């Protein structure tokens, strides 16, 4: 079995074993098995890094087996510099999420842990698939465990949020399916994504395909104005669900733009780039202002995610090497930072059972160690230099300035808004005198929570101080990608 198959199926097999262990009296064993499964799944991805050749843009670790020969559908996997880091990020975040749920989830522990491990494998499958049917199956299958995670372990309105999440994303994906079937017939019966990249297409066909893919991927990112499902889902989802949704699932949509929309329909992508850039800037500025008036911490961070993902799509559609690489770096950084922010909110919620900013104040007095972590992640969310949050945003802004100064200036205003709503939350939740008896009764983080937040803090600081390993992997693929989309297919 190849390395990519191992990365995909190891967590899925562990997840299936956990689902088979059906009783809550086995909860202790289930937790340990889930932790072992997630750690093994992460370790399996590490040889990818040591064996990855950064000097080529070709697909590496390629596996290809016939799957449905009658329709020329193959089990075809591969990895390049664009998809590489998301495989490791997915496996990494899964370990942290399993640790985060250790004491918090007390009912149906096996199903909760099993759902996350299966989800992890499916998301890795999305980033590795080079066959369109395989991609679609993985892309849609990720909805099922996430739907269950929100619907079973979520908040009071969890059913509404789960349905909204499922329907929004499914509706967009159906238009993508039409686009895939069209490309299959146009290419003479092939579902090979890389061969589609070379397929000549008319202007009208490219435009229709572009918007078919846009429907699926824009909802997933989520771009303005189809972002309204995200705050509802984040508020209702359990802490681990919010962390995985923000850290990985939103990236599936942005990744789809790079793997499908832009290389398959390069002329339409350049023609409609103004629309994506406009929507991205609205997300960055308007949604940043919306985040400022939120009273619920989770909603604030959810809107902040929409604004940060606006940077990603902005970076992609200015067709600048700095912009595309910056968008990819921002996706990885956002994975660390937003995951950490949601886990911090979870730590407070587990103790006080409230996410309202007004119910806190002066937390630093009773939880000094936790407050240090929380403020570090908040600073990274603002884009403080030497944290992961700075690198990608700075690269995108530089790319945007090269593209058009006004665009760069507008994008840079997001850093001001980001600092405003994040520091406003920090001031009201963590700083000042102890506000009430609930805060006075708080106890600082235990060893498990300290471990979970330390792992993320190291990742955030390492990426901020030394981003070179991250950018080295993607440079060749980004250059090749930009050369490809610069050539007209008409």
PyMOL commands that set and color helices and strands:
alter all, ss='L'
color gray80, all
select helices_A, chain A and resi 3-20+24-51+69-71+84-100+109-128+132-153+158-186+193-197+203-221+228-236+239-264+266-271+273-292+297-316+321-352+357-359+363-366+368-382+388-403+405-429+437-440+447-465+468-485
alter helices_A, ss='H'
color red, helices_A
select strands_A, chain A and resi 60-68+73-79
alter strands_A, ss='S'
color yellow, strands_A
deselect
rebuild
show_as cartoon
